[in-house]
Amino acid sequence: MTDSNALDPEDRKIVTLARSARARNGVPEGAAVRDETGRTYVAGTVALDSLKLSALQTAVAMAVASGAKSLEAAAVVTEAGSASDADLAAVRDLGGPGTPVLLAGPDGTVRATVTAG
C-alpha cells in the first residue's frame, strides 16, 4: 500500500477525482487521467446494453475526444485487485508504455502503481 499523503499532489488529485466519480455515480469504478497539459478527465463505468466501458477506458476516451495528445498519469478506484489488460492498453495507446497507472481501493488508498506497458 502507498500512503496517499506521500503521493505527488497532482497524483493525489486524480485519485481523489476518481474516488469522487465512483461514489457520486454509484458505479463499480471511478477513474481520472491527466493529459500532457495538466488537464484532467474524470469518468465512471459505462454499462449500457449497447456499450460497456470501464471507467479508465471512458476517461481515456474523454481525453482523446477533448484533443489530448498524451497522458502523464492515470488513476482508477476499484475493488478489483488489478487493472485489466484492456484498461492498460487504452492508457498505453494515448500515453505510452511508461505511463503510470495508480490503482486505489474504494477508500482512496493507493494499493499499487503500475505502468501501462
Backbone torsions as a table, in degrees:
resi	resn	phi	psi	omega
1	MET	NA	151.4	179.6
2	THR	-115.2	131.8	175.2
3	ASP	-66.4	114.8	-177.5
4	SER	-60.0	-25.4	177.4
5	ASN	-71.6	-20.1	-179.9
6	ALA	-84.6	-8.6	179.8
7	LEU	-70.0	153.7	168.8
8	ASP	-54.7	140.8	-178.1
9	PRO	-56.1	-35.5	179.4
10	GLU	-70.5	-34.4	175.5
11	ASP	-71.3	-39.2	177.1
12	ARG	-61.5	-37.1	179.6
13	LYS	-61.9	-45.5	-177.7
14	ILE	-70.9	-30.2	174.3
15	VAL	-65.0	-44.4	179.2
16	THR	-62.3	-43.3	178.7
17	LEU	-63.7	-41.4	179.0
18	ALA	-64.3	-42.5	179.2
19	ARG	-63.2	-42.0	179.6
20	SER	-63.5	-41.3	179.8
21	ALA	-63.0	-41.5	179.5
22	ARG	-62.6	-47.6	-177.5
23	ALA	-69.0	-45.5	-176.4
24	ARG	-62.4	-39.1	-175.0
25	ASN	-97.0	-4.6	179.0
26	GLY	60.6	39.8	-178.2
27	VAL	-109.4	161.5	-177.2
28	PRO	-64.3	-29.6	-178.1
29	GLU	-137.0	149.9	169.3
30	GLY	-127.1	147.5	-179.6
31	ALA	-144.4	157.6	173.9
32	ALA	-147.2	144.6	174.9
33	VAL	-128.4	153.0	177.5
34	ARG	-118.7	127.7	-177.7
35	ASP	-88.4	-177.1	-175.0
36	GLU	-65.5	-15.8	178.8
37	THR	-100.6	-2.2	-178.6
38	GLY	94.6	-3.2	177.0
39	ARG	-69.9	147.4	179.2
40	THR	-115.8	150.4	178.9
41	TYR	-131.2	129.4	-172.6
42	VAL	-122.9	140.3	-178.1
43	ALA	-154.1	163.0	172.3
44	GLY	-118.4	176.4	177.7
45	THR	-60.5	139.4	174.3
46	VAL	-109.3	120.3	-178.4
47	ALA	-133.6	79.4	175.2
48	LEU	-103.3	162.8	176.1
49	ASP	-58.8	-37.3	-174.7
50	SER	-98.6	-5.6	-176.3
51	LEU	-151.6	125.6	177.9
52	LYS	-129.0	119.1	177.9
53	LEU	-135.6	141.3	172.8
54	SER	-71.5	166.0	178.7
55	ALA	-61.0	-40.6	-178.4
56	LEU	-68.6	-40.6	175.9
57	GLN	-61.1	-40.6	-179.4
58	THR	-66.7	-42.1	179.0
59	ALA	-63.5	-41.7	177.5
60	VAL	-63.6	-43.7	178.7
61	ALA	-60.8	-39.9	178.2
62	MET	-63.9	-39.7	178.6
63	ALA	-63.7	-46.2	179.1
64	VAL	-61.6	-45.6	-178.8
65	ALA	-63.9	-22.3	179.9
66	SER	-95.0	2.1	175.0
67	GLY	97.8	8.2	178.8
68	ALA	-61.8	141.0	179.2
69	LYS	-101.4	-19.7	-177.7
70	SER	-160.8	169.5	175.7
71	LEU	-121.2	142.5	173.4
72	GLU	-91.1	-37.1	-176.1
73	ALA	-165.0	161.6	177.4
74	ALA	-139.7	154.3	175.7
75	ALA	-141.0	143.0	175.8
76	VAL	-134.2	134.1	176.6
77	VAL	-109.2	120.9	-172.5
78	THR	-158.8	160.8	172.2
79	GLU	-83.5	-16.9	179.2
80	ALA	-63.4	152.8	-177.7
81	GLY	-82.5	-12.3	-177.8
82	SER	-155.7	167.5	174.9
83	ALA	-85.3	144.1	179.8
84	SER	-73.4	161.1	176.4
85	ASP	-60.0	-37.9	179.7
86	ALA	-65.3	-38.7	177.4
87	ASP	-64.1	-47.9	-179.7
88	LEU	-63.0	-37.1	178.1
89	ALA	-63.6	-40.5	179.2
90	ALA	-63.1	-44.3	178.3
91	VAL	-64.4	-43.8	-179.5
92	ARG	-62.0	-40.3	-179.5
93	ASP	-58.2	-37.1	-178.4
94	LEU	-97.6	-38.0	-173.0
95	GLY	-101.2	-18.0	-176.8
96	GLY	96.5	167.0	-173.3
97	PRO	-66.9	-22.8	-178.4
98	GLY	-89.2	1.7	-177.8
99	THR	-65.5	124.5	179.4
100	PRO	-73.2	140.3	176.2
101	VAL	-122.2	115.1	179.5
102	LEU	-87.7	125.0	179.2
103	LEU	-106.2	116.4	-176.8
104	ALA	-122.7	151.2	175.2
105	GLY	-80.7	172.9	-179.2
106	PRO	-56.6	-24.4	178.3
107	ASP	-83.9	-0.7	178.8
108	GLY	90.2	-2.1	178.1
109	THR	-74.0	123.7	179.0
110	VAL	-73.1	119.6	-178.2
111	ARG	-91.7	-27.5	-179.1
112	ALA	-162.8	155.4	169.3
113	THR	-124.6	123.2	179.4
114	VAL	-121.5	168.2	173.0
115	THR	-101.8	158.1	-178.4
116	ALA	-70.5	-15.7	-173.9
117	GLY	-51.8	NA	NA
